[in-house]
Amino acid sequence: MNPLTATAAPAPGDVSSTTNNLRVAEFTPLPTPGELLAELPLAGEAQRTVARGRDEVRAIMDGLDDRLLVIVGPCSIHDPEAGLDYARRLAAVARDLREDILVVMRTYFEKPRTTVGWKGLINDPHLDGSHDIAAGLRAAREFLIGVLELGLPTATEFLEPISPQYTADAIVWGAVGARTTESQIHRQLVSGLSMPVGFKNGTDGGLQVAIDACGAASAPQAFLGIDDAGRASLVSTAGNADTHVILRGGSDGPNYSADQVRAASTAMAGKGLNPRLIVDASHANSGKDHHRQAEVALEIGAQLANGGDAAEAVAGVMLESFLVGGAQALDVVEHAAGRTQLVYGQSVTDKCMEWDVTGEVLERLAEAARTRRVHRSHSSH
């Protein structure tokens, strides 16, 4: 059901267009956001999960809910079947531990690349370099609804400004990555998003870009975007009051120690921004080592259990996890030729903790959150 057809860009020799689109090979129209949302509407339990999840995340980030927010799941979704398999397992654990932690599943569909490579399910859903974005948008939205219908809140990274129009209504919590935190476009985008959003510190470990991003995104903005009908529009926003910092380490090493958490929290408070933050146990905080990631998560849990200012500043933890540990290489050329057999449930981007380790880490984090609650209770008397 896609009557849209591609059109070739003007040939370089076409004198009617000698200065425009000289390096564009083709334009392929996509369904409008409104058309896709009508085809795959958010309703029933899925819609309730989004509304409830956003309220719960907001309450945790504001310190009104004493649970720990845990954002966990695959580095990226490349196989929706394996992703939903993981989601069903995670939903069961989330229900068991919900008194102490709020579990939100990573549902990442767009991947930033340092050079080139597979850019995610939306850009290349067939994993073969065909870039069938219409199918990718549909697959992403179907996947989100499937996860939400399990009662499991969803998280994603917003990598560019167009695709959120197709998926943002189905997202509970959003992130802006280290490569794009400094981007004006992303700060403007976040100012109009309907969910809490975290900005990661820069790839060099610098915190100031994330602090500046939170301040900019919390303010009203006006910028160029598209509406539900796909028309270019002036987008005017009210600003997003639910922004916060994510510590993910940097080129100088990790930044999740109690002193570093305390310093980041103090810097945010000094700017009148939310002093509570999220710590990413992956990326530079673990050297992208999935075995080390589990150790980092437990070290953060120990900090929480110790109580004090640093423990109070940590509202959440991020983890990368899938059914099978580690990661596998994805060569889209080989895959297109049918010569690549992928391991079911293993990441094709960053290395992830395996499921069994993930379950143990979640239980330990829940225990740490309970212990922190006891410290709070004692300090209030």
Steps between C-alpha positions, in 0.01 A plus 500: 500500500738766383407690184792735551769473236857620483602780267846552361682821574573726202790379289818707534466608138147634544546876446171572679654384825874545477542624859262280696515137623809424295602217734154364578427176315133459589208623708267236645180636662403355837161469668423806709513471880122538508452212257724264697341592835157435351616163366660399833320698771611511863202385706387289793770356726780642285370854541449451875855368536641816338296738715569311822867446417567866429341600830707241688828600334427866570425424865826307541707771333337763723564297816131441573527124437785333691547211256799471267440549128672226298515543122607164360491309174684436174745757369278502190200311369596313183272195528151587627423135578802466730427844642147400601634174644729710719213739583278219628774380734576854616133578564476206740806615696374858498175390665687305768729791588266793446488595870867600483588574136314631198620305197486677162610306190750637252331502158770667291434514125763748379873462556762774466803381306852630547566436130256276311303185573150375575298800618218318675162341443330813371769573242564141387241254637606217267867529609610489137572858400163546328403787734126427489416776745124473447517137617740600779265763641216249492713229666613738773147611579368142503781401735432787739131412521588135564728593791252748647218245488711289740474788747869580449600867452725588205818706457680616187770732374389785279763519228339729243202737491258332255441144628366609844182613327437133420585347838519753785143443622610142586815599694509537880858629541744637247873560474730718295839340445847632572563583134189717471455658844673814372273519194258792487261291291473235773458754778216660304343162434507405869335830595185373327505131597229372733715272718794541739831508310860454615805658336828308516825672583734551203721225357797675661327469837414870514192575709439860398349412160237285673423772755464755222278259305264454796472877539435558129244219470308621804442835330239578231639460148393574142648301214441335164332158507214298355141449613293181498419556133870514415490872414796722582389706799609754755503301825455708815549322834432568867829347617559167673525526879591130532861499380798358686862392460628149424856419610657260248872559549732635234842488344653572840329198655194425715304768686269306734694525828322653798712817473431536128127441547493755780687757289266453203194532721634817660578651158144432381348648814718808456329564166152451644465162327403157631788380723395136470663306220538165325821296483573296187688186605596431139700700243806678642399420859578134429735535205224338289582170673174317569658300782630818661156660452346261752775586747440873451127452560572322828746773603229759440263285705754498784512880488121512531505262794755718680260794502601865511492786250642302209249220550214751505624657176472174302146463370572229247739258332536404133600149389553331162370143505368234261429128499855401404805680635750695291446613142534368145617670184238597243623546144198621302659393170551145627154497653339618175673217316362247747842406631452628856327293767440717805493365854147530638475753781853641475576866435628617162622831646649545852575201722217417744471305824336159460153442641601292803747764616242772437247334730753480780606864452137619511442311824812652654397850392155445653669395824716814492191716447337338803807568712508863385136528604596384851773766518247764398257381763763518775624843393147641506454410867 
